[in-house]
Amino acid sequence: MTYIIAEPCVDLLDKACIEECPVDCIYEGNRMLYIHPDECVDCGACEPVCPVEAIFYEDDVPEEWASFTDANYKFFEELGSPGGASKLGKIETDAPFVASLPPKETEH
């Protein structure tokens, strides 16, 4: 089991969770952040610092955002397990499901 980042993160990328993660397992995609399922130690440090409450324990992802669980795993299919997000920086791609979502309206 791991933590999953869901829909509220799309096009927001706040990154407070990255700073809080003790094992550097939160990767930045083009439109959202992803938690590596094999690198996450399930400490939960990321969850309370998310300003939009986008992070859930895998079993607790709300039904309307269930597709984000699969998207999180798919993001790492080609990437594998690099052993830390900070050495890679932003990855200019997203899981296909996330890439296909319409852009969110942003406040100006």
VMD Tcl script that draws the C-alpha trace (Angstrom):
set ca {
  {0.00 0.00 0.00}
  {1.01 3.58 -0.57}
  {-0.34 7.08 -0.56}
  {-2.04 8.40 -3.70}
  {-2.28 11.96 -4.97}
  {-5.67 12.67 -6.53}
  {-7.52 15.23 -8.67}
  {-7.09 18.36 -6.48}
  {-3.36 18.35 -7.33}
  {-3.88 18.45 -11.11}
  {-2.52 21.75 -12.49}
  {-1.77 22.96 -8.94}
  {1.53 21.29 -7.98}
  {1.83 23.01 -4.58}
  {4.86 20.86 -3.59}
  {4.52 21.29 0.19}
  {4.37 17.49 0.33}
  {7.75 17.19 -1.40}
  {9.43 19.23 1.33}
  {7.82 17.06 4.03}
  {8.64 13.65 2.53}
  {11.56 12.04 4.42}
  {12.35 9.52 1.66}
  {12.13 11.72 -1.48}
  {9.44 9.56 -3.12}
  {7.16 12.31 -4.51}
  {7.86 12.93 -8.18}
  {6.78 15.93 -10.23}
  {5.05 15.20 -13.50}
  {3.95 17.76 -16.04}
  {0.52 18.42 -14.47}
  {0.59 16.82 -11.02}
  {2.71 15.08 -8.40}
  {2.96 11.30 -7.96}
  {4.03 9.14 -5.02}
  {6.27 6.21 -5.92}
  {4.55 3.07 -4.55}
  {7.83 1.16 -4.01}
  {9.73 4.04 -2.43}
  {6.98 5.33 -0.10}
  {7.39 4.15 3.49}
  {3.77 4.95 4.40}
  {4.78 7.50 7.05}
  {1.93 9.85 6.14}
  {4.00 13.02 6.54}
  {2.80 14.34 3.19}
  {-0.92 14.05 3.84}
  {-1.49 16.80 6.45}
  {0.61 19.43 4.65}
  {-1.31 19.25 1.35}
  {-3.25 22.54 1.15}
  {-5.96 21.05 -1.11}
  {-6.28 17.66 0.63}
  {-5.28 15.72 -2.48}
  {-3.31 12.97 -0.70}
  {-4.99 9.79 0.53}
  {-3.93 6.41 1.82}
  {-4.52 4.05 -1.11}
  {-7.50 2.32 0.52}
  {-9.09 5.69 1.36}
  {-9.10 7.38 -2.07}
  {-12.64 8.72 -2.63}
  {-14.61 6.79 -5.25}
  {-14.84 9.78 -7.61}
  {-11.03 9.86 -7.78}
  {-10.40 6.10 -7.96}
  {-8.82 6.47 -11.42}
  {-5.94 8.35 -9.83}
  {-4.79 5.20 -8.05}
  {-4.20 3.48 -11.38}
  {-2.71 6.68 -12.84}
  {-0.21 6.83 -9.97}
  {1.02 3.30 -10.72}
  {1.09 3.86 -14.49}
  {3.26 6.96 -14.09}
  {6.06 4.74 -12.79}
  {5.72 1.87 -15.30}
  {8.37 3.26 -17.66}
  {10.23 5.32 -15.07}
  {10.88 2.37 -12.80}
  {12.34 3.03 -9.37}
  {15.01 5.74 -9.69}
  {15.59 5.87 -5.93}
  {14.66 9.48 -5.29}
  {12.80 12.26 -7.00}
  {15.19 15.14 -6.32}
  {17.91 13.79 -8.60}
  {15.47 13.65 -11.55}
  {13.66 16.96 -11.16}
  {10.48 17.56 -13.14}
  {9.48 14.76 -15.48}
  {7.88 16.22 -18.60}
  {5.10 13.65 -18.81}
  {2.06 12.40 -16.93}
  {0.08 9.21 -16.65}
  {-2.16 8.98 -19.77}
  {-5.32 9.46 -17.69}
  {-3.99 12.69 -16.16}
  {-2.66 13.98 -19.48}
  {-6.12 13.51 -21.01}
  {-7.91 15.64 -18.40}
  {-9.06 19.09 -19.48}
  {-6.99 21.95 -18.02}
  {-8.30 23.34 -14.77}
  {-9.46 26.90 -14.56}
  {-6.99 28.91 -12.52}
  {-7.67 32.04 -10.56}
  {-5.85 35.13 -11.79}
}
mol new
graphics top color blue
foreach p $ca { graphics top sphere $p radius 0.5 }
foreach p [lrange $ca 0 end-1] q [lrange $ca 1 end] { graphics top cylinder $p $q radius 0.2 }
display resetview
